[in-house]
Amino acid sequence: MAAKDKKSFVLRIDSATYDALERWAADEFRSVNGQMEWIVMKALKEAGRLPKGKDKKDEKK
C-alpha cells in the first residue's frame, strides 16, 4: 500500500492496553502503528475479508 493510499484515524485505548501493544511492537521491531497495521491485516485475512490483491503470499501461489 503506497503512503498516499493510507488513511488516518484516532484510536482511543486505555493506557495498559497501549503499554502492552508497545511492548509487543518492540519485541517484533515494529512501531506501534506498524504493529496495529499488522494486527488488522492478520484479522482481515483470517476472517476472509482481505481485499483482493492485498495478500502478497497468496498471489505467489
N, C-alpha and C positions, 0 to 999 in steps of 0.2 A: 504494500500500500504506500503510495507516494505521500510525502508530507502534505501536499496540497489537498489530498483527499481526506485528511483526518479532521474530525470534529472535536470540539472541546465541550466539556460539561462539568458541573460541580457535583461532587460526590461527598456526602456527609456521612462519616462513620465515627464511632466512638474512639477515643484515644488508645484503648487497649487493643482494639482490632487493628488500628493503624500501626501500632508498635509491632504487633505480630506480623503484619504484612511487610513492614520494613525489614524485619529480621529475615523473613523468608526470601525477600528480594535480594538482600545482601548475600545470603547463603548461595544464591544462584547467579551472582554477579550481574544483577539487573537493577534498574531504578525501580522505585515503587510504581511509577507509571507503566514501565515495561512489564512488570510483574502482573499488574492489573490487566493489561492487554493480553498477556499470555493466558491468564485465568479465563477471561471472557472468550477468547478464541477456542480454548480447550472445551469449555462448556458448550459453546455453539456446535463444535464438531461432534461431541458426544451425544447431543440432542438431535443431530441430523439437521441442523438449521444453518449450517455454514453456507454462505452464498457461493454459487458456482465459481470456480476459478480461484478460490481463496485457500484451498487445501493443496499446497505445493507437493506434499508427499504423495497424495492420491493421483495427482496429474501425471506423475512419472511412472505409475504402474500400468 
